[in-house]
Amino acid sequence: MRRPTILDRLDRLDRLDRDPLLAPAAAQLRGLDLLARPPRIGVPMALFQGRHDKAAPPELGAQLAARLGADVIWFDESAHQPHEEEPARFRQELLRFVTSAGQGATSKVV
Protein backbone atom coordinates (compact mmCIF):
# COMPACT_ATOMS: atom_id res chain seq x y z
CA MET A 1 0.00 0.00 0.00
CA ARG A 2 1.34 3.41 -1.02
CA ARG A 3 1.77 6.09 1.67
CA PRO A 4 -0.21 9.26 0.94
CA THR A 5 1.85 12.20 -0.25
CA ILE A 6 1.47 15.83 0.76
CA LEU A 7 -0.41 16.43 -2.51
CA ASP A 8 -2.84 13.63 -1.65
CA ARG A 9 -3.49 15.26 1.71
CA LEU A 10 -4.00 18.69 0.16
CA ASP A 11 -6.46 17.17 -2.31
CA ARG A 12 -8.43 15.70 0.59
CA LEU A 13 -8.53 19.12 2.26
CA ASP A 14 -10.03 20.61 -0.90
CA ARG A 15 -12.82 18.04 -0.70
CA LEU A 16 -14.00 19.17 2.75
CA ASP A 17 -16.53 21.53 1.18
CA ARG A 18 -18.16 18.63 -0.66
CA ASP A 19 -18.54 16.43 2.42
CA PRO A 20 -21.93 17.16 4.05
CA LEU A 21 -20.61 16.34 7.51
CA LEU A 22 -17.41 18.37 7.24
CA ALA A 23 -18.58 21.33 5.14
CA PRO A 24 -19.89 23.33 8.14
CA ALA A 25 -16.56 22.96 9.95
CA ALA A 26 -14.64 23.87 6.78
CA ALA A 27 -16.79 27.02 6.42
CA GLN A 28 -15.98 28.05 10.00
CA LEU A 29 -12.24 27.59 9.43
CA ARG A 30 -12.09 29.43 6.11
CA GLY A 31 -10.07 32.60 6.48
CA LEU A 32 -8.84 31.69 9.97
CA ASP A 33 -5.41 33.25 10.53
CA LEU A 34 -3.68 31.43 13.34
CA LEU A 35 -0.91 34.02 13.30
CA ALA A 36 -3.09 37.13 13.43
CA ARG A 37 -1.76 37.38 16.97
CA PRO A 38 1.51 35.44 16.93
CA PRO A 39 2.20 33.36 20.00
CA ARG A 40 4.79 34.69 22.41
CA ILE A 41 7.54 32.13 22.45
CA GLY A 42 10.51 32.95 24.65
CA VAL A 43 13.07 30.69 23.01
CA PRO A 44 15.01 30.98 19.75
CA MET A 45 13.22 29.39 16.79
CA ALA A 46 14.31 28.35 13.32
CA LEU A 47 12.49 27.44 10.16
CA PHE A 48 14.41 25.09 7.87
CA GLN A 49 12.97 25.98 4.45
CA GLY A 50 13.59 24.45 1.03
CA ARG A 51 13.65 26.97 -1.81
CA HIS A 52 11.67 24.58 -4.08
CA ASP A 53 8.95 23.59 -1.58
CA LYS A 54 5.52 23.32 -3.23
CA ALA A 55 3.66 22.12 -0.11
CA ALA A 56 4.89 25.00 2.07
CA PRO A 57 5.97 27.73 -0.39
CA PRO A 58 9.10 29.69 0.55
CA GLU A 59 7.20 33.01 0.54
CA LEU A 60 4.86 31.69 3.22
CA GLY A 61 7.77 30.26 5.19
CA ALA A 62 9.47 33.65 5.18
CA GLN A 63 6.24 35.34 6.33
CA LEU A 64 5.75 32.79 9.11
CA ALA A 65 9.32 33.22 10.32
CA ALA A 66 9.01 37.01 10.28
CA ARG A 67 5.79 36.91 12.29
CA LEU A 68 7.31 34.54 14.84
CA GLY A 69 10.69 36.27 14.98
CA ALA A 70 12.34 33.02 13.92
CA ASP A 71 15.52 32.30 11.98
CA VAL A 72 15.09 31.17 8.37
CA ILE A 73 17.67 28.66 7.22
CA TRP A 74 17.35 28.29 3.45
CA PHE A 75 18.15 25.09 1.54
CA ASP A 76 18.73 25.96 -2.11
CA GLU A 77 18.70 22.34 -3.35
CA SER A 78 15.65 21.18 -1.37
CA ALA A 79 11.90 21.11 -1.60
CA HIS A 80 9.81 19.99 1.40
CA GLN A 81 12.31 17.71 3.16
CA PRO A 82 15.72 19.37 3.50
CA HIS A 83 16.62 16.84 6.21
CA GLU A 84 16.47 14.13 3.51
CA GLU A 85 17.43 16.18 0.43
CA GLU A 86 20.50 17.89 1.96
CA PRO A 87 21.20 15.78 5.07
CA ALA A 88 24.81 16.85 5.67
CA ARG A 89 24.00 20.55 5.48
CA PHE A 90 20.83 20.05 7.50
CA ARG A 91 22.83 18.44 10.34
CA GLN A 92 25.41 21.23 10.13
CA GLU A 93 22.78 23.99 10.30
CA LEU A 94 20.81 22.26 13.05
CA LEU A 95 23.93 21.93 15.19
CA ARG A 96 24.87 25.56 14.47
CA PHE A 97 21.40 26.75 15.44
CA VAL A 98 21.17 24.66 18.61
CA THR A 99 24.66 25.72 19.68
CA SER A 100 24.00 29.42 19.04
CA ALA A 101 20.56 29.24 20.67
CA GLY A 102 22.16 27.78 23.78
CA GLN A 103 24.50 30.77 23.92
CA GLY A 104 21.64 33.26 23.78
CA ALA A 105 22.12 34.29 20.12
CA THR A 106 19.45 36.38 18.48
CA SER A 107 17.59 35.30 15.37
CA LYS A 108 19.00 35.97 11.92
CA VAL A 109 18.35 34.79 8.38
CA VAL A 110 20.89 32.38 6.86
N, C-alpha and C positions, 0 to 999 in steps of 0.2 A: 504494500500500500504506500502510495506517494504522500510525503508530508506536504501540507498546504504551504504555499509560498506567501509572501507579503501581498503580492497582487491578488491571490485568491482571497485573502482576508479582506482587502479593500473592496473587492467585488461584493463580498457578502455584506459589508457595511452599506454599500449603495442599495442593496435590496431591502433594507429595513423599512423604507417607505411603503414597499409593496406587501409587507407582512401585516395582516390585520391586527395581530396581537402586539407587534412591536412598533407600528407606525405612530401611535400616540406618544410613546417614549422618545422616538426619533424626533418628532416635532418639538418636544420640550427641550431637547438637547441642541437643536439647530441654532447656530449663532452663539452658543455658549463659549465664552472666552475664559478659560481657566487661569490665564495670566493677566486678566484685567487688573487684578491686584496681586502682583507677584508675591509668593511666600517669602517670608523673612527667614533666610537660612544663614546661620552664623558661621559657616565653615566654607573654605575654598571649594569651588566646583569647577568641573571641566566638562566640555562637550567634545567628544572625539567624532569629528564629522568628515565623511567622505565627500569629495568634490563632485562625484558622479552619482550621488544617492538620489534615486527616483522615489523611494518610499518616504523619505524625510528630506525634502529638498534643502540644499545648502542655504538658500535665502532664509528659509524658516528656521534652520538651525542657528544662523547668525542672529536672527531676531530673538529667539528663545534665550540664547546666551546673553545677549545685551539686556534683556528684561530681568534676567536672574543675576546679572553681574558675574557671570561665569567665564572661565577661559574658553577659547575655541582653539582646538588643536586640529588643524586641517590635514587631511590625507589626500594628496593629489592623485594617487593611483587607485583609489578605493571608491566603492559605492556605499552600500549599507552596512558592510561588515569589515571595517578596517582591521579589526583584531584577527580576521582570517585572511584578508587580502594583502595586508602589509604587516605581518605578525612581528617581525624584528623591530620595525620602527614603532609599532604600537607599544611593545614592551618597553622600549627606550623612553617614549613619551610618557607612559604611565608611571614609570619609575621616577622620571624627572618631576612630574607633577606631584606625586605623593611626597617626594623628598622636599620639594620647595614648599608644599602646603604645610608640611610638618615644621618648617622653619618660619612660618608666618608670612610667606610671600603673598603679595597681592596678585589679583587676576591680571592676565595679559593675553593677547591673541598671538598664537604661534602660527 
